[in-house]
């Protein structure tokens, strides 16, 4: 699985769309990756928040299944495990930058310092939304 599919890593080329930045590739449950991608693309900002916009989530999951992806997993909170792992990894990376590890530049530290507090604000909302979002997986 790609592991970091977001708008920032999908480029439009003259030949179609290209998925870039594969250094985060990992083994994952395909359904978890599909759910992660659908909810990440339903989110306006590429940060720790996520949104359950049915106009985005449902067509993306349907396209995934129609193209032979799958099988779909259960429509339950466990389907968000990949998304949550991805979000927590991104938050940890931002904290790492904010603390100046690996000679992070001032801009990188500032970026990390912006994301970490937003994660503290957004992650409880994400966690409280999971039960409701399962209805979009059916």
Steps between C-alpha positions, in 0.01 A plus 500: 500500500612856438439611857502875432236557234389859521436784261863605540617167359269479198619694199308561182714439193420513132464120515265498798555493873824383661542390860840613631701482826517125555757498781221449754374182328414222740299188543141578589152358469367619159163597649673716762696679227184553292315648798801716588524637144125567477491696823827683432370617162176612668706729723582850375825529700771237484553480875385291795133581445275281288157558357216267416358675196276236334535676160869406507519188718229291334615549136864432591416177682262394220772565239748298705262202518387535135863492386556166670630627832385322803331318629350775708549461868250532777308827532618551856742720691788256437492608132664826609807335654718582199386861494564545872844338475584730209380808689691410815817434298466841334448668838807323641705616200381859553592483868840367396543800268376746762765375741771563241613142439732430207589865476148607405499846348313788660223460240470128572487565874232765450298258286519236773404754763186588300390140441547356849253740673249456218526124549424541870186689398394282203573142609229486771250614236622230263471234771150616592394487133605141423175338607299738280738458206449124493165567330695630197670162463178315420 
